[in-house]
Amino acid sequence: MQRVFPYLTDEEERALLEKSGVSRFTPGAPIVREGDHHNALYVLRAGHVRVEKNSAGFPLELARLGPGEIFGEMSFIDGSPASADIIANDPVEAYVVDGQILDPLLRKYPSIYGRLFRSLAAILARRLRETASLVNLIEASTPQWQPE
């Protein structure tokens, strides 16, 4: 699997993922539900998920994620409820990085917190740029109303 956390050392990332549990999900299974509280970060080992948001009573697909990608990072960082549903598209295996496993790792790797959160910031910044590009593309292709 490709590197997930760009600012962790190889040893730190390996230790983090080895300490994490692995969960498996069947196609169509909800992994995270919008509005739920959780203190875990998910790293996809295998399979694909879709990120969905309820819009006017219908699921709106926001993204698809595959092996080596993460989700749950916003709730993990700020403790807020999940902002979308995460649904397994096919059989999924994911590392579940529970916030409680970080304390023992901190003793062995004192600077892991800083590099982990810098990695998460970089991932969030990339996703925000992708979303902004998509919004710009939609705006550019939408006819603008012109008063007569």
Summary of the structure (lengths in Angstrom):
residues: 148
radius of gyration: 17.4
end to end distance: 56.9
largest distance: 68.8
contacts: 402
relative contact order: 0.22
helix: 38%
strand: 29%
